[in-house]
């Protein structure tokens, strides 16, 4: 029995079954252009590795190579869609960062408020922080400090008046 020229048999099988191989890739990918790319990639891969290929059934081997390449591409595309947003979608995202002017106004206001609060007695400062920043009720603050809720109310009122005066000095 003579030795078969596998290289030419594989190339002949590939060319004879090219349409069938493209249909396999198309079924997996759903895109004719991508399917054609897969068939071409498979041909190049097979021709590069032909000396190492020991296939008893060339058509089954070619089919499996095309199928595997198409599945790899489909998985990669799916992964990219999952983890990477389309570039155009990023252009429609609103910029939520404050404008530089607004940021400057906010920083200046906070400095004014901080300076105004420092002018108040320490206990009034503490009551204001507990009420406005820590979210405690006036009754809770009164119980913690051992004073009346009315006194806490007056201290909060004094702090708010001081803050308004710092922010709006002419009113």
Buried (B, 14 or more C-beta within 10 A) or exposed (E): EEEEEBEEEBBEBBEEBBEEBBBBBBEBBEBEEBBBBBBEBBBEBBEEEBEEBEBEEBBEBBBBBBBBBBBEBBEEEEEEEEEEEEEEEEEEEEEEEEEEEEEEEEEEEEEBBEEBBEEBEEEBBBBBBBBEEEEBEBEBBBEEBEBEBEBBBBBBEBBEEBBEBBEEEEE
